[in-house]
Each structure stands twice: as C-alpha cells, then as structure tokens.
Amino acid sequence: MTKKKTTAPTCETCEFYDWDEDYGCQVCTMHLDEDEMLDFLGQQTSHCPYYRYYDEYKTVQKQN
C-alpha cells in the first residue's frame, strides 16, 4: 500500500493573495495578528488557517 504524497496549498492559489500597488508585488491580504505573522514568516505552520482556494470560474458563474 502506497500513500499519496500531499502537498500544502501555495499562496499563489489562495483567494487572499493579491497584487499590492504600494509594494509592487503579490502579498497576502489577510490581516494576521503578530503571532500568526511570526509563525507564517518563520515557516512554523504546515498550512495557513486562512487559505481559501481561489476559483475564478466560480466567481464568473455568480455574475451571470
């Protein structure tokens, strides 16, 4: 029996990962508190508790 290797979601597919005009790069727009930000920057979390998959097609379907 082989186990499938699961990968943690990446920020690039998250709904909260967006372009910031001030910084000129992609940033997380979720407002994290100080402890959450330290864990995030220090890679202490295996996944982001706020990760939400961004589905562009789902958004378009709601507009019709």
SEFI-926959 format. One record per atom (N, C-alpha, C, CB): residue number from 1; residue in three letters; atom name; z, x, y. Coordinates in nm, 3 decimals, m for minus. Each point is the difference from the previous one (the first is absolute). Glycine has a CB too. Layout:
# SEFI-926959
<site num="NUM" residu="ALA" atome="CA" z="Z" x="X" y="Y"/>
...
END
This chain:
# SEFI-926959
<site num="1" residu="MET" atome="N" z="0.000" x="0.085" y="m0.119"/>
<site num="1" residu="MET" atome="CA" z="0.000" x="m0.085" y="0.119"/>
<site num="1" residu="MET" atome="C" z="0.000" x="0.089" y="0.125"/>
<site num="1" residu="MET" atome="CB" z="0.123" x="m0.185" y="m0.125"/>
<site num="2" residu="THR" atome="N" z="m0.218" x="0.165" y="0.211"/>
<site num="2" residu="THR" atome="CA" z="m0.007" x="0.078" y="0.123"/>
<site num="2" residu="THR" atome="C" z="0.036" x="m0.088" y="0.118"/>
<site num="2" residu="THR" atome="CB" z="m0.176" x="0.150" y="m0.100"/>
<site num="3" residu="LYS" atome="N" z="0.249" x="m0.091" y="0.189"/>
<site num="3" residu="LYS" atome="CA" z="0.037" x="m0.073" y="0.122"/>
<site num="3" residu="LYS" atome="C" z="m0.102" x="0.028" y="0.108"/>
<site num="3" residu="LYS" atome="CB" z="0.245" x="0.011" y="m0.061"/>
<site num="4" residu="LYS" atome="N" z="m0.278" x="m0.114" y="0.135"/>
<site num="4" residu="LYS" atome="CA" z="m0.090" x="0.019" y="0.113"/>
<site num="4" residu="LYS" atome="C" z="0.077" x="0.064" y="0.113"/>
<site num="4" residu="LYS" atome="CB" z="m0.141" x="m0.198" y="m0.069"/>
<site num="5" residu="LYS" atome="N" z="0.080" x="0.292" y="0.132"/>
<site num="5" residu="LYS" atome="CA" z="0.062" x="0.067" y="0.114"/>
<site num="5" residu="LYS" atome="C" z="m0.020" x="m0.087" y="0.123"/>
<site num="5" residu="LYS" atome="CB" z="m0.038" x="0.230" y="m0.102"/>
<site num="6" residu="THR" atome="N" z="0.146" x="m0.274" y="0.161"/>
<site num="6" residu="THR" atome="CA" z="m0.010" x="m0.082" y="0.120"/>
<site num="6" residu="THR" atome="C" z="0.019" x="0.088" y="0.122"/>
<site num="6" residu="THR" atome="CB" z="0.084" x="m0.202" y="m0.123"/>
<site num="7" residu="THR" atome="N" z="m0.160" x="0.174" y="0.224"/>
<site num="7" residu="THR" atome="CA" z="0.012" x="0.077" y="0.124"/>
<site num="7" residu="THR" atome="C" z="0.060" x="m0.090" y="0.108"/>
<site num="7" residu="THR" atome="CB" z="m0.197" x="0.147" y="m0.064"/>
<site num="8" residu="ALA" atome="N" z="0.273" x="m0.087" y="0.149"/>
<site num="8" residu="ALA" atome="CA" z="0.057" x="m0.074" y="0.111"/>
<site num="8" residu="ALA" atome="C" z="m0.109" x="m0.035" y="0.099"/>
<site num="8" residu="ALA" atome="CB" z="0.222" x="0.116" y="m0.031"/>
<site num="9" residu="PRO" atome="N" z="m0.211" x="m0.231" y="0.095"/>
<site num="9" residu="PRO" atome="CA" z="m0.101" x="m0.036" y="0.099"/>
<site num="9" residu="PRO" atome="C" z="0.000" x="0.100" y="0.115"/>
<site num="9" residu="PRO" atome="CB" z="0.025" x="m0.242" y="m0.062"/>
<site num="10" residu="THR" atome="N" z="m0.139" x="0.257" y="0.124"/>
<site num="10" residu="THR" atome="CA" z="m0.010" x="0.093" y="0.112"/>
<site num="10" residu="THR" atome="C" z="m0.001" x="m0.077" y="0.131"/>
<site num="10" residu="THR" atome="CB" z="m0.125" x="0.164" y="m0.143"/>
<site num="11" residu="CYS" atome="N" z="0.162" x="m0.097" y="0.247"/>
<site num="11" residu="CYS" atome="CA" z="0.005" x="m0.063" y="0.131"/>
<site num="11" residu="CYS" atome="C" z="m0.137" x="m0.052" y="0.043"/>
<site num="11" residu="CYS" atome="CB" z="0.189" x="0.150" y="0.060"/>
<site num="12" residu="GLU" atome="N" z="m0.296" x="m0.084" y="m0.103"/>
<site num="12" residu="GLU" atome="CA" z="m0.134" x="m0.038" y="0.043"/>
<site num="12" residu="GLU" atome="C" z="m0.037" x="m0.141" y="m0.042"/>
<site num="12" residu="GLU" atome="CB" z="m0.063" x="0.238" y="m0.013"/>
<site num="13" residu="THR" atome="N" z="0.127" x="m0.293" y="m0.091"/>
<site num="13" residu="THR" atome="CA" z="m0.032" x="m0.135" y="m0.045"/>
<site num="13" residu="THR" atome="C" z="0.102" x="m0.103" y="0.047"/>
<site num="13" residu="THR" atome="CB" z="m0.111" x="0.101" y="m0.198"/>
<site num="14" residu="CYS" atome="N" z="0.202" x="m0.059" y="0.283"/>
<site num="14" residu="CYS" atome="CA" z="0.106" x="m0.089" y="0.047"/>
<site num="14" residu="CYS" atome="C" z="m0.042" x="m0.077" y="0.126"/>
<site num="14" residu="CYS" atome="CB" z="0.170" x="0.158" y="m0.098"/>
<site num="15" residu="GLU" atome="N" z="m0.124" x="m0.280" y="0.107"/>
<site num="15" residu="GLU" atome="CA" z="m0.029" x="m0.086" y="0.115"/>
<site num="15" residu="GLU" atome="C" z="0.061" x="0.055" y="0.129"/>
<site num="15" residu="GLU" atome="CB" z="m0.009" x="m0.196" y="m0.155"/>
<site num="16" residu="PHE" atome="N" z="0.116" x="0.271" y="0.144"/>
<site num="16" residu="PHE" atome="CA" z="0.070" x="0.051" y="0.118"/>
<site num="16" residu="PHE" atome="C" z="m0.050" x="0.137" y="0.046"/>
<site num="16" residu="PHE" atome="CB" z="0.196" x="m0.128" y="m0.075"/>
<site num="17" residu="TYR" atome="N" z="m0.297" x="0.182" y="0.009"/>
<site num="17" residu="TYR" atome="CA" z="m0.055" x="0.131" y="0.037"/>
<site num="17" residu="TYR" atome="C" z="m0.119" x="m0.024" y="0.090"/>
<site num="17" residu="TYR" atome="CB" z="0.078" x="0.108" y="m0.218"/>
<site num="18" residu="ASP" atome="N" z="m0.067" x="m0.072" y="0.345"/>
<site num="18" residu="ASP" atome="CA" z="m0.102" x="m0.036" y="0.098"/>
<site num="18" residu="ASP" atome="C" z="m0.021" x="0.114" y="0.099"/>
<site num="18" residu="ASP" atome="CB" z="0.061" x="m0.242" y="m0.024"/>
<site num="19" residu="TRP" atome="N" z="m0.171" x="0.235" y="0.096"/>
<site num="19" residu="TRP" atome="CA" z="m0.036" x="0.100" y="0.100"/>
<site num="19" residu="TRP" atome="C" z="0.086" x="m0.017" y="0.124"/>
<site num="19" residu="TRP" atome="CB" z="m0.235" x="0.007" y="m0.088"/>
<site num="20" residu="ASP" atome="N" z="0.289" x="0.102" y="0.137"/>
<site num="20" residu="ASP" atome="CA" z="0.081" x="m0.001" y="0.121"/>
<site num="20" residu="ASP" atome="C" z="m0.076" x="0.073" y="0.110"/>
<site num="20" residu="ASP" atome="CB" z="0.215" x="m0.008" y="m0.133"/>
<site num="21" residu="GLU" atome="N" z="m0.247" x="m0.063" y="0.239"/>
<site num="21" residu="GLU" atome="CA" z="m0.078" x="0.057" y="0.111"/>
<site num="21" residu="GLU" atome="C" z="0.077" x="0.113" y="0.070"/>
<site num="21" residu="GLU" atome="CB" z="m0.113" x="m0.223" y="0.031"/>
<site num="22" residu="ASP" atome="N" z="0.245" x="0.207" y="m0.017"/>
<site num="22" residu="ASP" atome="CA" z="0.080" x="0.101" y="0.070"/>
<site num="22" residu="ASP" atome="C" z="0.004" x="0.133" y="m0.075"/>
<site num="22" residu="ASP" atome="CB" z="0.138" x="m0.185" y="0.095"/>
<site num="23" residu="TYR" atome="N" z="m0.120" x="0.179" y="m0.227"/>
<site num="23" residu="TYR" atome="CA" z="0.008" x="0.122" y="m0.080"/>
<site num="23" residu="TYR" atome="C" z="m0.137" x="0.049" y="m0.046"/>
<site num="23" residu="TYR" atome="CB" z="0.224" x="m0.072" y="m0.075"/>
<site num="24" residu="GLY" atome="N" z="m0.322" x="m0.017" y="0.074"/>
<site num="24" residu="GLY" atome="CA" z="m0.134" x="0.038" y="m0.044"/>
<site num="24" residu="GLY" atome="C" z="m0.011" x="0.025" y="m0.149"/>
<site num="24" residu="GLY" atome="CB" z="m0.033" x="0.097" y="0.223"/>
<site num="25" residu="CYS" atome="N" z="0.114" x="m0.169" y="m0.301"/>
<site num="25" residu="CYS" atome="CA" z="m0.006" x="0.014" y="m0.146"/>
<site num="25" residu="CYS" atome="C" z="0.057" x="m0.126" y="m0.064"/>
<site num="25" residu="CYS" atome="CB" z="0.023" x="0.252" y="0.017"/>
<site num="26" residu="GLN" atome="N" z="m0.034" x="m0.257" y="m0.150"/>
<site num="26" residu="GLN" atome="CA" z="0.056" x="m0.111" y="m0.075"/>
<site num="26" residu="GLN" atome="C" z="0.152" x="0.016" y="m0.008"/>
<site num="26" residu="GLN" atome="CB" z="m0.214" x="m0.023" y="m0.134"/>
<site num="27" residu="VAL" atome="N" z="0.287" x="m0.087" y="0.152"/>
<site num="27" residu="VAL" atome="CA" z="0.146" x="0.002" y="m0.008"/>
<site num="27" residu="VAL" atome="C" z="0.049" x="m0.126" y="m0.069"/>
<site num="27" residu="VAL" atome="CB" z="0.014" x="0.139" y="0.210"/>
<site num="28" residu="CYS" atome="N" z="0.107" x="m0.132" y="m0.259"/>
<site num="28" residu="CYS" atome="CA" z="0.065" x="m0.118" y="m0.056"/>
<site num="28" residu="CYS" atome="C" z="0.057" x="m0.082" y="0.115"/>
<site num="28" residu="CYS" atome="CB" z="0.056" x="0.123" y="m0.217"/>
<site num="29" residu="THR" atome="N" z="m0.094" x="m0.249" y="0.223"/>
<site num="29" residu="THR" atome="CA" z="0.046" x="m0.085" y="0.110"/>
<site num="29" residu="THR" atome="C" z="0.128" x="m0.076" y="m0.035"/>
<site num="29" residu="THR" atome="CB" z="m0.237" x="m0.022" y="0.073"/>
<site num="30" residu="MET" atome="N" z="0.287" x="0.041" y="m0.195"/>
<site num="30" residu="MET" atome="CA" z="0.127" x="m0.063" y="m0.039"/>
<site num="30" residu="MET" atome="C" z="0.112" x="0.074" y="0.072"/>
<site num="30" residu="MET" atome="CB" z="m0.092" x="m0.071" y="m0.228"/>
<site num="31" residu="HIS" atome="N" z="0.181" x="m0.005" y="0.288"/>
<site num="31" residu="HIS" atome="CA" z="0.112" x="0.061" y="0.072"/>
<site num="31" residu="HIS" atome="C" z="0.111" x="0.032" y="m0.099"/>
<site num="31" residu="HIS" atome="CB" z="m0.060" x="m0.127" y="0.213"/>
<site num="32" residu="LEU" atome="N" z="0.076" x="0.255" y="m0.243"/>
<site num="32" residu="LEU" atome="CA" z="0.103" x="0.045" y="m0.094"/>
<site num="32" residu="LEU" atome="C" z="0.124" x="0.044" y="0.077"/>
<site num="32" residu="LEU" atome="CB" z="m0.177" x="0.071" y="m0.165"/>
<site num="33" residu="ASP" atome="N" z="0.293" x="m0.095" y="0.103"/>
<site num="33" residu="ASP" atome="CA" z="0.121" x="0.050" y="0.066"/>
<site num="33" residu="ASP" atome="C" z="0.011" x="0.151" y="m0.026"/>
<site num="33" residu="ASP" atome="CB" z="0.116" x="m0.226" y="m0.025"/>
<site num="34" residu="GLU" atome="N" z="m0.018" x="0.289" y="0.083"/>
<site num="34" residu="GLU" atome="CA" z="0.011" x="0.147" y="m0.007"/>
<site num="34" residu="GLU" atome="C" z="0.012" x="0.051" y="m0.143"/>
<site num="34" residu="GLU" atome="CB" z="0.109" x="m0.005" y="0.223"/>
<site num="35" residu="ASP" atome="N" z="m0.027" x="m0.060" y="m0.305"/>
<site num="35" residu="ASP" atome="CA" z="0.018" x="0.044" y="m0.139"/>
<site num="35" residu="ASP" atome="C" z="m0.128" x="m0.018" y="m0.081"/>
<site num="35" residu="ASP" atome="CB" z="0.242" x="m0.060" y="0.015"/>
<site num="36" residu="GLU" atome="N" z="m0.310" x="m0.053" y="0.005"/>
<site num="36" residu="GLU" atome="CA" z="m0.125" x="m0.024" y="m0.072"/>
<site num="36" residu="GLU" atome="C" z="m0.107" x="0.101" y="0.040"/>
<site num="36" residu="GLU" atome="CB" z="0.057" x="m0.244" y="m0.015"/>
<site num="37" residu="MET" atome="N" z="m0.062" x="0.278" y="0.142"/>
<site num="37" residu="MET" atome="CA" z="m0.098" x="0.097" y="0.048"/>
<site num="37" residu="MET" atome="C" z="0.028" x="0.139" y="m0.057"/>
<site num="37" residu="MET" atome="CB" z="m0.028" x="m0.134" y="0.210"/>
<site num="38" residu="LEU" atome="N" z="0.155" x="0.173" y="m0.217"/>
<site num="38" residu="LEU" atome="CA" z="0.035" x="0.129" y="m0.059"/>
<site num="38" residu="LEU" atome="C" z="m0.040" x="0.007" y="m0.147"/>
<site num="38" residu="LEU" atome="CB" z="0.190" x="0.020" y="0.162"/>
<site num="39" residu="ASP" atome="N" z="m0.164" x="m0.128" y="m0.236"/>
<site num="39" residu="ASP" atome="CA" z="m0.041" x="m0.005" y="m0.141"/>
<site num="39" residu="ASP" atome="C" z="m0.151" x="0.008" y="m0.012"/>
<site num="39" residu="ASP" atome="CB" z="0.203" x="m0.135" y="m0.055"/>
<site num="40" residu="PHE" atome="N" z="m0.272" x="0.062" y="0.140"/>
<site num="40" residu="PHE" atome="CA" z="m0.146" x="m0.004" y="m0.003"/>
<site num="40" residu="PHE" atome="C" z="m0.059" x="0.138" y="0.030"/>
<site num="40" residu="PHE" atome="CB" z="0.005" x="m0.241" y="0.069"/>
<site num="41" residu="LEU" atome="N" z="0.042" x="0.304" y="0.036"/>
<site num="41" residu="LEU" atome="CA" z="m0.051" x="0.131" y="0.039"/>
<site num="41" residu="LEU" atome="C" z="0.039" x="0.109" y="m0.099"/>
<site num="41" residu="LEU" atome="CB" z="0.011" x="m0.072" y="0.238"/>
<site num="42" residu="GLY" atome="N" z="0.105" x="0.057" y="m0.301"/>
<site num="42" residu="GLY" atome="CA" z="0.045" x="0.098" y="m0.097"/>
<site num="42" residu="GLY" atome="C" z="m0.049" x="m0.028" y="m0.140"/>
<site num="42" residu="GLY" atome="CB" z="0.199" x="0.033" y="0.140"/>
<site num="43" residu="GLN" atome="N" z="m0.286" x="m0.132" y="m0.155"/>
<site num="43" residu="GLN" atome="CA" z="m0.055" x="m0.036" y="m0.131"/>
<site num="43" residu="GLN" atome="C" z="0.110" x="m0.032" y="m0.100"/>
<site num="43" residu="GLN" atome="CB" z="m0.197" x="0.146" y="0.047"/>
<site num="44" residu="GLN" atome="N" z="0.307" x="m0.207" y="m0.002"/>
<site num="44" residu="GLN" atome="CA" z="0.111" x="m0.033" y="m0.089"/>
<site num="44" residu="GLN" atome="C" z="m0.019" x="m0.134" y="m0.070"/>
<site num="44" residu="GLN" atome="CB" z="0.148" x="0.133" y="0.148"/>
<site num="45" residu="THR" atome="N" z="m0.249" x="m0.207" y="m0.110"/>
<site num="45" residu="THR" atome="CA" z="m0.023" x="m0.129" y="m0.063"/>
<site num="45" residu="THR" atome="C" z="m0.125" x="0.007" y="m0.086"/>
<site num="45" residu="THR" atome="CB" z="0.112" x="m0.120" y="0.191"/>
<site num="46" residu="SER" atome="N" z="m0.110" x="0.056" y="m0.305"/>
<site num="46" residu="SER" atome="CA" z="m0.116" x="0.000" y="m0.087"/>
<site num="46" residu="SER" atome="C" z="m0.105" x="m0.099" y="0.048"/>
<site num="46" residu="SER" atome="CB" z="0.145" x="0.067" y="m0.192"/>
<site num="47" residu="HIS" atome="N" z="m0.103" x="m0.162" y="0.269"/>
<site num="47" residu="HIS" atome="CA" z="m0.093" x="m0.096" y="0.057"/>
<site num="47" residu="HIS" atome="C" z="0.062" x="m0.060" y="0.126"/>
<site num="47" residu="HIS" atome="CB" z="m0.099" x="m0.052" y="m0.229"/>
<site num="48" residu="CYS" atome="N" z="0.014" x="0.002" y="0.313"/>
<site num="48" residu="CYS" atome="CA" z="0.047" x="m0.061" y="0.125"/>
<site num="48" residu="CYS" atome="C" z="0.042" x="m0.144" y="m0.028"/>
<site num="48" residu="CYS" atome="CB" z="m0.152" x="0.150" y="0.138"/>
<site num="49" residu="PRO" atome="N" z="0.270" x="m0.190" y="m0.098"/>
<site num="49" residu="PRO" atome="CA" z="0.045" x="m0.137" y="m0.025"/>
<site num="49" residu="PRO" atome="C" z="m0.079" x="m0.103" y="0.083"/>
<site num="49" residu="PRO" atome="CB" z="0.227" x="0.090" y="m0.052"/>
<site num="50" residu="TYR" atome="N" z="m0.300" x="m0.044" y="0.151"/>
<site num="50" residu="TYR" atome="CA" z="m0.075" x="m0.092" y="0.086"/>
<site num="50" residu="TYR" atome="C" z="m0.149" x="m0.002" y="m0.031"/>
<site num="50" residu="TYR" atome="CB" z="0.169" x="0.039" y="0.174"/>
<site num="51" residu="TYR" atome="N" z="m0.210" x="0.036" y="m0.276"/>
<site num="51" residu="TYR" atome="CA" z="m0.142" x="0.007" y="m0.033"/>
<site num="51" residu="TYR" atome="C" z="m0.055" x="m0.139" y="m0.031"/>
<site num="51" residu="TYR" atome="CB" z="0.032" x="0.233" y="m0.089"/>
<site num="52" residu="ARG" atome="N" z="m0.144" x="m0.266" y="0.153"/>
<site num="52" residu="ARG" atome="CA" z="m0.070" x="m0.125" y="m0.027"/>
<site num="52" residu="ARG" atome="C" z="m0.148" x="0.032" y="m0.003"/>
<site num="52" residu="ARG" atome="CB" z="0.182" x="m0.141" y="0.111"/>
<site num="53" residu="TYR" atome="N" z="m0.245" x="0.116" y="m0.225"/>
<site num="53" residu="TYR" atome="CA" z="m0.141" x="0.032" y="m0.015"/>
<site num="53" residu="TYR" atome="C" z="m0.083" x="m0.077" y="0.101"/>
<site num="53" residu="TYR" atome="CB" z="0.036" x="0.047" y="m0.244"/>
<site num="54" residu="TYR" atome="N" z="m0.122" x="0.025" y="0.314"/>
<site num="54" residu="TYR" atome="CA" z="m0.088" x="m0.061" y="0.101"/>
<site num="54" residu="TYR" atome="C" z="m0.129" x="m0.042" y="m0.068"/>
<site num="54" residu="TYR" atome="CB" z="0.101" x="0.139" y="0.186"/>
<site num="55" residu="ASP" atome="N" z="m0.128" x="m0.268" y="m0.188"/>
<site num="55" residu="ASP" atome="CA" z="m0.122" x="m0.054" y="m0.059"/>
<site num="55" residu="ASP" atome="C" z="m0.083" x="m0.063" y="0.110"/>
<site num="55" residu="ASP" atome="CB" z="0.116" x="m0.042" y="m0.222"/>
<site num="56" residu="GLU" atome="N" z="m0.215" x="0.116" y="0.268"/>
<site num="56" residu="GLU" atome="CA" z="m0.087" x="m0.045" y="0.110"/>
<site num="56" residu="GLU" atome="C" z="m0.070" x="m0.131" y="m0.035"/>
<site num="56" residu="GLU" atome="CB" z="m0.033" x="0.238" y="0.068"/>
<site num="57" residu="TYR" atome="N" z="m0.008" x="m0.254" y="m0.192"/>
<site num="57" residu="TYR" atome="CA" z="m0.071" x="m0.120" y="m0.040"/>
<site num="57" residu="TYR" atome="C" z="0.089" x="m0.124" y="0.003"/>
<site num="57" residu="TYR" atome="CB" z="m0.147" x="0.142" y="m0.142"/>
<site num="58" residu="LYS" atome="N" z="0.273" x="m0.126" y="0.111"/>
<site num="58" residu="LYS" atome="CA" z="0.095" x="m0.111" y="0.006"/>
<site num="58" residu="LYS" atome="C" z="0.015" x="m0.048" y="0.143"/>
<site num="58" residu="LYS" atome="CB" z="0.121" x="0.089" y="m0.201"/>
<site num="59" residu="THR" atome="N" z="m0.117" x="0.004" y="0.295"/>
<site num="59" residu="THR" atome="CA" z="0.010" x="m0.034" y="0.142"/>
<site num="59" residu="THR" atome="C" z="m0.122" x="m0.077" y="0.047"/>
<site num="59" residu="THR" atome="CB" z="0.140" x="0.204" y="0.037"/>
<site num="60" residu="VAL" atome="N" z="m0.259" x="m0.161" y="m0.078"/>
<site num="60" residu="VAL" atome="CA" z="m0.124" x="m0.066" y="0.038"/>
<site num="60" residu="VAL" atome="C" z="m0.006" x="m0.141" y="m0.057"/>
<site num="60" residu="VAL" atome="CB" z="m0.115" x="0.223" y="0.010"/>
<site num="61" residu="GLN" atome="N" z="0.162" x="m0.243" y="m0.131"/>
<site num="61" residu="GLN" atome="CA" z="m0.003" x="m0.132" y="m0.062"/>
<site num="61" residu="GLN" atome="C" z="0.086" x="m0.100" y="0.078"/>
<site num="61" residu="GLN" atome="CB" z="m0.038" x="0.109" y="m0.224"/>
<site num="62" residu="LYS" atome="N" z="0.148" x="m0.065" y="0.279"/>
<site num="62" residu="LYS" atome="CA" z="0.087" x="m0.087" y="0.079"/>
<site num="62" residu="LYS" atome="C" z="m0.066" x="m0.043" y="0.131"/>
<site num="62" residu="LYS" atome="CB" z="0.198" x="0.113" y="m0.102"/>
<site num="63" residu="GLN" atome="N" z="m0.291" x="m0.033" y="0.153"/>
<site num="63" residu="GLN" atome="CA" z="m0.065" x="m0.030" y="0.127"/>
<site num="63" residu="GLN" atome="C" z="m0.109" x="m0.106" y="m0.016"/>
<site num="63" residu="GLN" atome="CB" z="0.048" x="0.233" y="0.076"/>
<site num="64" residu="ASN" atome="N" z="m0.099" x="m0.253" y="m0.196"/>
<site num="64" residu="ASN" atome="CA" z="m0.108" x="m0.098" y="m0.022"/>
<site num="64" residu="ASN" atome="C" z="0.049" x="m0.140" y="0.001"/>
<site num="64" residu="ASN" atome="CB" z="m0.119" x="0.166" y="m0.130"/>
END
